[in-house]
Every structure is written in structure tokens, then in C-alpha cells.
Amino acid sequence: MVTGGERPAEGARDGLREWFADLHIHIGRTAAGRPVKMAASSAMTVRAVLEEATRRKGLDLIGIVDAACTGVLEEIDDLVAQRRLRPHPDGGLVYGENTLVLTGAEVEVGGPHGGAAHFGVWLPGLDELRAFSEWLATRVTNPGLSSQRIRGNAVELQEVCRRLGGLFIIHHAFTPHKGLYGCCAARMAEMVDPGGVDAVELGLSADTEMADRISELGPFSFVSNSDAHSVDRIAREYNRLRLREPSFRELSLALKARNGRAVTGNFGLDPSLGKYHRTACPRCGTVAAGAPPVTACPVCGNDRVVMGVLDRLAQVADLPRPHHPPGRPPYVHQVPLEFIPGLGPKRRAALLRAFGSEMGVLHRAPREALTEVVGEALADLVVRAREGRLAVRTGGGGRYGRVVQ
């Protein structure tokens, strides 16, 4: 476990600074009420996401992963026409003073041995986004809905992404539902062209220690994103990036660790809190506690279990212990404010008023200042949460783990 702390100094050599990014946020409904991501909250509109991510969460870069869906694209076009979103010369859209909005799509592709995986395609500008949306409409049943399965394979998807100058990210790579390693393949090349992959998203039930037991992942940057389906889940996982300024071009350089740009930190849940961390039995509800891999229920013997991320990694890992390549950033086990027991909506609101945003609470607020706002006991919990020192109960089978005091 790596502990957290203060946000690094923002002045830096060569004009580079540290910025916070959540690159995987879903839209539930358009402003007109049309569904986009069926599993997402209807409160997850474009405007609501922009406001929450910038004002309350304090993020510098956000990724709207349903932007190629027809209704969302129309809404983005409207916001650009109103000058509420402004194209950045180096790619992306600027919201407010300096929040960079990345636009793209989450696309589902059938696996080579069954199952299916999700991939993120991120485009530099509106012209490329429209071109991708038009291509996507020829390959899916309903271009207005997110995460649709395409008629085609992942290499074709990568070729379109490359032609449009986009970034290709493997989403929640290890989850038993829609994860490349989790339910489709034991090796990346079975499904995608590794040379066309820009980053690997760890997902809520995995971290760097787990993923770096797969040797082929050594050359890739890891990202940790929320995959938010509701407003309060934005930035439950996020990244720290070293950039000159937020832009598509700067992000691309950071994912490739070029010219001093880099991913310098991954902040996320302790994997035990993830809802697919351990194998779970849908028949009797047992969550595995024994040494992985557990492939059948240890209580009732059911072999039709929901495979846990830790258990699946034990099957596909080719290294006995993690090997971190040079430059691999720390993964900080951090508990979001909403998970902290006893820290209800009123006290969370008081913290946000006092420190500006959730990033301010988690990275910059001293213990003494926290104590003045919420008292010594809750201040201690906040500090322990951001340093990964809270005890957790393991999740599995679609049920989140929980913090226990």
C-alpha cells in the first residue's frame, strides 16, 4: 500500500505541473430525456457531469465516454455553439476557466473465446468525433446508446481510432464482466494489437500490485478511472498527470511518458472494496476468502460462480510477484468521502465549502483545518481514508466491499 498526502507543488521545471483527471465518466440521459447509458443514473446529464466534476470534485481533465452517441454529440455541439465548451487548439474542449473535456466512446467487442470486452476510443476534436460517430452508426444496432457491441473485431476498432488520431484504452481490463483479461483472453494479443494500445485501465477491483504480475503490461501506462454511473461516483478513482496544460496532445504524451509528461499517480479504492474483487457465489452469497484462484463456491460447491478479479489474475499472471517497470507511479489506496462512515451529506457539504472541492479535501486540507470543520473524530477518518489506513470488508459478486471502523 502506498500512502497519500499533499498535492505536489504546482510550479515545476520546464513549465510542467500536476493535474487531476478522471477519464471514464458515463452519461445516463440527454437533456431531452433520451437514454444513453442504460445502467447510469438519469441525473447523469452532460451539464450535471460538467458541474459536478469541476465545481465539487475539482478535476482538471474529464472524459465523457458516451460523446459519440448521437444525442450526446448533438448536445455537445449545442454547448460549443453557445461557447460553453470551447475547442482547445491542441485537442479537447475547455469548460469554464480551464477544465479540459475529452470526448469519445466506450465500445463493446466480442471476445475470441466468448465473453466481450469494453474499450475506450478518445478523439482529439469534434470533426474526428463526428467521423467516429458516423462509423459507429454503421456497426451498432442503436447509435444513441452507449457501450453497444459492434459488428467487427477490436483490431478494426483500433484501425479506425488510429486513422482519426485517437487514443485507445483497454477499459476495466480485469473485471469478470466486459474485461479483456477478466472474461475474454489470457493475453492481450489474442484480442487486440498491442502496438495500438495507449493505456490500460485497472478498474475498481484491481491495482498496480496486481496488474504488474502480468509481464506483457510492463510497457503500458496504467490509468485509474471512476467508470461513474452516478454523479457522486465521479472521481472515486482518478489519476495525477504531469502536463504543461490540460489538452488532448499533452495527455497523449503523458500516456506514452514522453517529453517529461507522465502519469505520476493512480488514486483508487482499495481493491477489496471493489464489487468484483473476489469470487462470489450467486446461489448462497458466499464471497471467497481463501487463497486464489477460487473457481467454485467453498460452501455449497456451486461451480457457476462470478469469478473475482484477484482469482482471475491468479490464473493468468505469469510472474510470481509484481515487477514494476521504471517510472511506474505509485497507486494510492484512497477511500472517497462518500465511503467514510459517519460522514453524511451535510458534513461532506461543509468540507466542500471549506476547501473548495473533493480534491482540496483529499490532497490539500491539513488535519487541523479538517478538525475545525467536522471535529477530531471525523477529521481522523478523513486523514486515514486518504492514506489508505481504513479497514475494509471485501466485495465480490457485484456487491461493493465496505469500510469498517
N, C-alpha and C positions, 0 to 999 in steps of 0.2 A: 504494500500500500504506500502510495506517495501522498504526502500531506500537502494541503493547500496553503494559501496565505495571501499577502497583499498583491494587488495587481502590479506588474513590473513598471518601472519608470517609463513614461510615455515618450520622453525625449530619447533619441537613440542615434547611434552612429549612422552615417550615410542617409540620414533622414528617415530611417525605418522606425516604426512604432509597433506597439502591441494592440491588437483589436480582437473583439469577441464576435464569434459567428455561430449561428445555428442554420445549417444548410439543408434542412429537410422539414418543411412545415406544410401541412395539408390545408386545403380549403374545403369546407363542408357544403356551402351553398353560395350561389351567386347573389348579388344584391337583389336580383329579381326573384329569388327563392328557388332557382333550379338546383337540383342536387349535383354535386361534383364528386366528392369522396364519400361514398355511401356510409362508411363506418365513422366518419368525422361528425362532430357536433354541427348543428345548423347555425350556431353562433360563430363558426369559423368562416367569416366572410373576408374578402381581401382587405377591406378597410379596418375590420376588427383586428386582423393579424398585424397589419402595419402599426396600428396604435399600440397594441399590447407589446409587440417586440421592441418598439423604440422607446415608448414612454415608461412602461413598467419594468420591462426586462433589461433595458439598457444595452441592447445588442447593436453592433456596428455593421454587420452583414447578416442578411437573412435570405433564405432560399425558399421561394414559393414553388413547390414541386408539381403543382397542378396548373401551371400557367399556360400550357399548350392545349388544355381543354377549351373548347370553343367559347363557352360562356365566360370563363375567366379571362381569356385573351381579349374578348370584347370589352370587359371591364377595365383591364389594364390599358387598352387603347384609349378608353374614355378618360382615365386618370392622367394619361400622358397629354391628351388634348386639353385637359384642364390645368396642365402644368403642376399637378400634384405629384406626378412622377416625371423625372427629367432624365433623359438619356445621358449616361456618362461617356465621355469620349473614348475611354478605354474599356467599355463594356459594362453592362448592368444599368440599373435605373436608380436614381437618387431620390429618396423620400425625406422630406423635412430638411434639416440642415445638412446632414452628411451620412444618413443611413443608406447603405448600398443594398438594393434588392436584386437578387439573382432570379431569373425566370427559367423554368424548364419543365420536365415531365418525369413522372415515375411510370415505368413501362414494365409490364409483366411478360416473361418469356418462358415457354415450356422447357423443362429440363430434358437432358439427353436420356435419362433413365427413369423418367416420371417426375412428378412434382413440378414446381415452377418457381422462378426467382424474380425479384424486383431489381431494376436498375434505374439510376438517375441520369438523365441527359440534361445538361445545363448549357444554355445558348448565350452567346455574347451580346446579342442585340435583338431588337424587335423584328427586323427583317428575317433573321435566322430563326427566331421563334415561330413566326408565321409560316415559314417554309417547312419547319419540322411539323407543325400542327397539320399542315396540308398533307404531308406524307403520312402522318399517323392516322389521319382520317381514312386513308385507303387500306389500312391494316387492322383496324379495330371495328367492333360492332357499333359502338356508341362513342363518337369522339368528344361528347360532352362530359363523359365520366372519366375519373382518374384511374390509374393503375390497371388499365384494361390489357388483356392478353393480346399480343399481336400475332398476326399470321406471318410467321417468319422466325428466324433464329437470332440469337444475341450478336453474332458476328455481323449480320446485316444491319442490325441496330447500331453497332459501333461504326460501321462504314458511313452511315448517314450522319451520325454525330461528328465524325472526323471531317466529312465533307463540308459541314456547316461551321467548323471551327469550334465545336463544343467540347465540354468536359464529360467524361463517362465515369460514373462512380457505382461500384457494387453496393447496393443497399443492404442493411442489416444482414451481413453475409452469413451469419451462423444460426439464425432462427429456424425453428422447425417448420414455420410457415413462410414461404416466399424468400428463403435464404439460399444462396448458391451452394455454400458448404452444408447448410442445415438440412436440405432436402433434395438436392439435385446432383451433386457431384462431390468427389473427394479431392479433385484437383481442378484448378481454375481453367486450364486449357481444355478440359472436357466440354466447356460451355462457351467460353469467350476467348478472344485473342488477348493474351496478357499484355502485349505491346500496346493495346488500345485502351488500357485501364489507367485512369488518372488517380484514383484513390479507392480505398476500401473502408466502408462504414462498419464500425464494430457492432452496433446495435446495443439494446439496453441490457442484455444478459451476458455480455462479454466485455473484456477489457484487453489491454495490451499484453499483460502477462499471459493470457490465454491464447490470443491470436498469434503471438510470436513463437508458439510451438509448431507453427506450420512454416517450414523453411522458405517456401516459394513466396511468402508475403513480405520477406525482408526488404525488397526494393520499393515497396509501395508505402505512401503516406496513409496513416490511419486517421479517420475523422470520426467524431462522436457527435451525433445529432439527435434531436428530440423525437423525430417522426411524430410530431404533435398532431393529435386528432381533436384536441380541445384547447381552448385559449390558455388555461392555466398550465398546460403541459409544455408550452413553448419554453425552450432553454432549460428543460430538465437535464439535457445533455448538450454540450456545446464545445467549441474549440477556441483556442487562443492562437492568433496568427501574427507573424511578423511581416508587415507590409509597409510600403511607402504611404499608401492611402487605400481605402476600400475600392476595388474595381475588379472586373472580371479578369483582366490581364494580370493584376497583382495576385489574385487568388490562384490563377493557373501557375504562376511562378512559384508560389508557396507550396502547392501540392507536389511540384517537381523539385522543391528545395533548391531553387536556382537564384543566383544574384543576391544572396543573403536572405531571401524570403523563405519562410518555412512555417509549418505547423509547429508551434512551440509548446503546446499543452492541450491535452484532452481532459475535459471535465465531465464526469458522468456518475450515474448511480453505481454503488457497489453492485457488481453483477448479481449478487444474491438477492437483490431487490427486484431484479427483472422477472417478468412473468413466465419466462421460459428457461430459467437458469438450470433447473434440474428436471429429470424425467418425472412425469406425473401420470397417475392412473385415472382415466376418466370414469372408471367403474366405481372405485371406492374412495377416490380422492387423495390417496397417499402420494406424498411428494418424497422422492428418493433422498436418502441421507447417506447411503453407503458409498464406497469407492466407485468412481465412474470407470467404465460406462455401465449404467443400469439400463437394461433393454426390456425388462419385464417387471411387473409390479411385485415387490418383495412381500406384500401382504396377501393379495388374492391370486397371484400368479398370472394375471392378465398380461398377454404379450402385445396387445394393441394399445400401447401407451403413447403419450405425447413425449417424444424424445427431447431431453433437455440439452441446452447449448453446451454445458460442461461435459455431458455424457457423449454428445456427438463429436466434440473436439477430441475427446479421449480416443475415439475411433479413427479419426482422420489425421491427427497430429503425427508428424514424422520426427519430432525432436522430443527427448525425454524431459527437457526443461526449456523455458523460453530463452531464445537468443535474440537480443535486441541489437539491431544494426546501429552503426554510428549515426548520431543525430536523432535517434528515436526520442520523441519528447516524453515527459512524464504523463502518466494517466492518474488523475486526481479523483479518488473516490469521494464524491461530494453529494450530500443529500440536499435536494431543493427545499426551499422554505415550506412548500405545501406538505412535505412529508414529515416535518418536525412535529412530534406530538405536543399538543398544548398550544401551538402557535396558530390560532384561529384567524379567520379573515380580518377581524378588527385589528389585531396586533400586527399582522402582516402589512396591513394598510398603513399603520403607524410607522413601521420600519421604512416602507417605501417613501412616505412623506419626508422622513428624516434624512434618508440617504439617497434619494433620487430614483433608484431603480434596484432591481434584484442583484444586478452586477455590483452595485455600490455596497449592498449589504454583505454579499458573499466575498468581496475582494478588497474592500477599502475601509469598511467601518471598524474602528478599534473596539475592543471588548468594553472599555469604559463608556464609550458613546452608546453602544448597544444596551448596556445596563441602564442607562438613563432613560431609554425609551421603553424597554419591555421588562426590566427587572433582572436581577442577577441570575436567577434560575434559567429563564428562557435565553438570556444572553449566553450563558454557558452552553446551552443546547445548540444555539446557532454556531458558536465557535467550533464545537465538536462536530457539527454537521459539515462545515466547510473544510474541516481537517480529516474527515472520514473516520471519526472515532466514536460513532454511534453503533450500538449492537443492532443487528438486523435478523429477521426471520426469513428464511429462504423462500423464494417464489418458484412456481412451476405450473405447467398445465394451463396457462392463460390467467393465472392469479398472481398478482404482484406480491412480492415479499413486503414486510413492513418493519418499521423501526420500532425497537423495543428499548425502553429506558433501563 
